[in-house]
Amino acid sequence: MKATPMFTHKKFLAGSHTTSDLADLIGDDVRSCDDQMRNYGGRTRFAGTIRTLRSPDDNVLLKDVLSEPGENQVLVVDGEGSTHTALIGDVIAAIGARNGWAGVIINGSVRDQHLLGQVTIGVKAIGSNPRRSGKAGSGEADVPVTFGGVTFTPGETVYSDEDGIIVVPSPIEG
């Protein structure tokens, strides 16, 4: 895929381009997430280099990673689709925002919906549950995770907005 004036990373973040524009540019080979996720964070449009976690119903590792400098990365968390407990709420989202994370995409649930929208970070998830997660510290980081028909590989780039989520090998400059 070649960068064209039709779509650029900067224009996406500025709101001039959408994931739909990117999907049109890529065509049939587009890697878009089929899961119907909802925006919960204060940013509905975000993009960045992917970091990953696999950690169902336990958010200790998630909090640890978001406590690191984010450098506009996006943390993709495979909670294995569990809606039994929330993996992130306003407190942990605020830690990520303070540390420069662009967003968090969760194949699982959030809590504190009313406050998440006030935190300047993108948060996308499949649902909400007020129950807090376990605190055993289980899970693994920086491994490929797959959900919604897409494999999210650390180091690739993800684009997320109101229309959905698209993964590409690297940012589209131009």
N, C-alpha and C positions, 0 to 999 in steps of 0.2 A: 504494500500500500504506500503510495507516495503522498507526501504532504502537498496540499494544494491550497489556494486562497479560499476554497470552499469551507475548510475547517482548520482551525489552529487551536492549540492549547490555550493561548492567551485570550482569544476571542470567546472560547467556551467559558472560561472563568469570568469574563466580562459580561456574559449573557447574550452575546451575539450569535452563538452557535448552540445547538442542542445535541443530545445523544441521537435523536432522530436524524439530524443532519449527518452525523458520523456514520450511522447505520446505512444511510443512503450512499455515502461515499464508499463504504466497504463492500456493500452488496451482500450476496448470498453467504459469504464467508464470515459475516459478522459474529462476534462472540458476545452475545447479549444474554444477561441473566433472565431466565424464564420465571423465576419466583416473583410473585407480586409483593414487593416490599413497599413499606410506607416510610415517608420522611418524618422524622421526629425532632431533629436538631434545628438549630437556628439558621443553618445554611442548607438550602435545598439543592444547591449546585456545588459540587466539589470534585476535585480530580487530584491524582497524585500517584506516586510510586507505591506499589502494594507491599505491605507487610502482612503476615498471616498468623493466625492462631487456630488450633483445634481444641476446644474446651467446652464441652456441654455441661450446663448447669453449675459452672464454677467460674468465678470471675477474678480470682487472685492474679493469674498470669496476665489477664487483660489489663488490670489496674497497673501492674508492674510495667508492662510495655508502654502504656499511655503516660507513665511517669518519666519516660525517656524523652529526649528531644525528638520531636516529630518531623521537623523540616518539611512540612507540607505533605507528609506521607498519608496514606489511607490504610487503616488497619481493617483487614477482612477476617472476621471471626466465624468459624464454623461451629455453631452450637448444636449441630446435627438437627436443626429444625425444632428444637425443644421450645415449647411455650410454657413449660412447667415452672420455670423460674426466670427472672430477669437477669441479663448479663451486664447491663449498664443502666445507670440512672443519672440524675443531674450532677451528683458529686464527682463521679468518675469521668463523666463527659467534660466537666469543667477542668479537671486535671489535664485531659488531653488537649483542650483548647489552650490552656495556659502554656503547654509545652509545644505548641505549634503544629499539632496534627490537623490535617485538612478534614478528615472524616473517619467514620467507623461504619462498616457494613456488617450487619449481624444476621446470620442464619439462626435466629433465635429471637428472644424477647427483650424489651426494655421496660423500665418503670419510670415513674415521675414524669409522665408525658407533658404535663402542664408546665414543668420547669425546663425540660430538655429544649423546648422551642426558644428559650431565652439564652441558651448557651451557644456561642459563636463557633460551632463545629457542625459538620454534617453527620447525622446519625440516621441510618436506614436499617430497618429491621422488619421481621415478618409479623410481629405482634407485641402485645403488652401484657404484663402480669405484675401485680404488686409484690409478689413473693420474691424475696432476695435469694440470690444464688448461694451455692455451697462455697466454702472457704478452704478446701483441701489443698489448693494449689496444683491441681491436676491439669494436664493438657500438654500440648507441644507447640512450639513457635517456629516460624519461618519454614514451614513445610507446605507444599501445594495442597490446597483444599478445593473440593468440588461440591457445588450445589447449584441448583437452577440451570443445569446443563452447561455450566462453565467451570473450567479449572482456573483458579486464581493462583498465580505463581509469584512468589516474592521477586521483586525487581521489575515486574511488568507494570503497566500503567492502567489505572481504572478511571473511567469517567462516569459520574452519577448526577442525574438531575430528576426533574419531575416525571420524565418519560421512562426512565429506567437506568440500567447499568450496562456499560460496555467495557470490555477488556481488550487492550492492544499491547503489542510487545514493548513499545516505548512512546513517550509523549509525541504528539503531532505538532511539530514546529512549523513555522512558515510565516 
